[in-house]
Amino acid sequence: METSLDLARVEETQRAATWSRTARDFFPGLSVRGLQVNPKLGTMHGQQCGPGWLWTILSPPLNVTYSPEAAAGERTFSVMLQQEGSTDARQSSRSCRLNRHEFCVIDQDTPFELEVAGLFSHLMFLQMPREAVVSRHPYLEQRTAERLDPDEPGAMLVRTVL
């Protein structure tokens, strides 16, 4: 199953509203703020991978907040890889700025915020069932929104796979 949005195919005056609505549809519990009225670019593409999803997002400048209380369904745990641009991530009193080829993990069980302050952010993330991740790697719950060392062998493997 695939899901996608390309703002280039949306009437200019409808782009901000379409992006915000689609983000909520694709990612229940997410709220978008600070989005330009007519962003020039923006794509979201998701593909189901077994029990998870692989997403590629080219985002215009914006702020995103996530509330687990507003989300329905099974919680996920995500590995977020920055391809181009930068993204600030905040969760559980931790924060980091991701630049090219850097990554962090985000837990859908607690609120988080993402901010794209530059011209754009091109990122990928893999959403996996939360229980499958934390049952095998419980320490990751305490490492969300922390930039992981991109030169670590495990990190290089994840970056190459994504």
NORFEN-V181379 format. One record per residue. N is the residue number from 1. SS is DSSP state (A for helix, B for strand, O for the rest). Layout:
# NORFEN-V181379
N SS
N SS
This chain:
# NORFEN-V181379
1 O
2 B
3 B
4 B
5 B
6 B
7 A
8 A
9 A
10 O
11 O
12 A
13 A
14 A
15 A
16 A
17 A
18 A
19 A
20 A
21 A
22 A
23 A
24 A
25 A
26 A
27 O
28 O
29 O
30 B
31 B
32 B
33 B
34 O
35 O
36 O
37 O
38 O
39 O
40 O
41 O
42 O
43 B
44 B
45 B
46 B
47 B
48 B
49 B
50 O
51 O
52 B
53 B
54 B
55 B
56 B
57 B
58 B
59 B
60 B
61 B
62 B
63 B
64 B
65 B
66 B
67 O
68 A
69 A
70 A
71 O
72 O
73 O
74 O
75 O
76 B
77 B
78 B
79 B
80 B
81 B
82 B
83 B
84 B
85 B
86 O
87 B
88 B
89 B
90 B
91 B
92 O
93 O
94 B
95 B
96 B
97 B
98 B
99 O
100 O
101 O
102 O
103 B
104 B
105 B
106 B
107 B
108 O
109 O
110 O
111 O
112 B
113 B
114 B
115 B
116 B
117 B
118 B
119 B
120 B
121 B
122 B
123 B
124 B
125 B
126 B
127 B
128 B
129 B
130 A
131 A
132 A
133 A
134 A
135 A
136 A
137 O
138 A
139 A
140 A
141 A
142 A
143 O
144 O
145 O
146 O
147 O
148 B
149 O
150 O
151 O
152 O
153 A
154 A
155 A
156 A
157 A
158 A
159 A
160 A
161 A
162 O
